[in-house]
Amino acid sequence: MELRQLQYVLQIAAERNFSRAADKLHIAQPSLSQQLSKLEKELGVLLFQRNTSSVELTHAGKKFVEQAQTIIDAVELLRQEMSDISQLRTGRVVVGSMPITGAHLLPHVLPAFKRKYPEIEITLLEDSSMNLEKLTASGQTDLSLLSLPLEIPTLAHEVLGEERIDLAVPPEHPLAARMLLGTRTSLTELKDEPFIVLKEGQGFRKMTVELCRGAGFEPRIVFESNNMETVQSLVATGMGVTLVPHFIARAPRSEFVPVYLPLAEPVPSRTLVVAYRRGRYLSRAAEAFIETFQTTVAGLAGE
């Protein structure tokens, strides 16, 4: 039994498809099938039930995957520990980030991190919160910047900070005058408003809908976008209202600027976290990134 065979089985189990698994592993599909057959023959059990459209884990396969993941994690732990000892402050961290976080927080975090740790390379992957959880659980990112709650139970997390949620309305909206008056707006006042939100799969879209439901109404969604910048621009042109994380509301905009209003007590907020696969070793470089992020977010929150 070879380490690469364990990795092959884990990838097949993740993809449920030989062709996709072979693509991810960068090997030919016949070679992948051959390696699996060789391993199954050595073990004396079938790990997968094959059919024309997909493959499914057998009972033995499920047990194998559990132990194989533990072994791969242990090997990664050993490699990372040896790397930390030999390289000290050098290294590489693969960071997953939602676009909503990356656009407005990482420009503060990454320069600060680079000044302190110039030899550490950061590779950034941007995706929806749903996909980032999957990438993190499979080990394709070292850590990901997300918000609670997390859906995948195999993920652990450390809290980065709390971020309040603001309301964005068009400049000509009747509620916009409250910016000067200092009057806060209750979510219940928005029950008849048209909402512009992020598309399904984005964590903040889910949060927006749940906050509205908590206020006793279903939001009337008139437009969806993958991009929070687009959402804000459409709000500014009068198409509807939306909820916005405070770090985004405080960022300067040159055109299509909505009016941002604080919400009434209890002020809604989201908990920003850094998530990683439970049991996965966090390198010194990854821990340094988390520490820099926590410090930077705390500084921004205090401004």
Sequence and secondary structure as in RCSB ss.txt:
>XXXX:A:sequence
MELRQLQYVLQIAAERNFSRAADKLHIAQPSLSQQLSKLEKELGVLLFQRNTSSVELTHAGKKFVEQAQTIIDAV
ELLRQEMSDISQLRTGRVVVGSMPITGAHLLPHVLPAFKRKYPEIEITLLEDSSMNLEKLTASGQTDLSLLSLPL
EIPTLAHEVLGEERIDLAVPPEHPLAARMLLGTRTSLTELKDEPFIVLKEGQGFRKMTVELCRGAGFEPRIVFES
NNMETVQSLVATGMGVTLVPHFIARAPRSEFVPVYLPLAEPVPSRTLVVAYRRGRYLSRAAEAFIETFQTTVAGL
AGE
>XXXX:A:secstr
  HHHHHHHHHHHHHS HHHHHHHHTS HHHHHHHHHHHHHHHTS  EEE SS EEE HHHHHHHHHHHHHHHHH
HHHHHHHHHHHHTT EEEEEEE HHHHTTTHHHHHHHHHHH TTEEEEEEE  HHHHHHHHHTTSSSEEEEES  
S TTEEEEEEEEEEEEEEE TTSGGGGHHHHT  B GGGGTTSEEEEE TT HHHHHHHHHHHHTT   EEEEEE
S HHHHHHHHHTTS BEEEEHHHHTS  SSS  EEEEB SS  EEEEEEEEETT    HHHHHHHHHHHHHHHHH
HT 
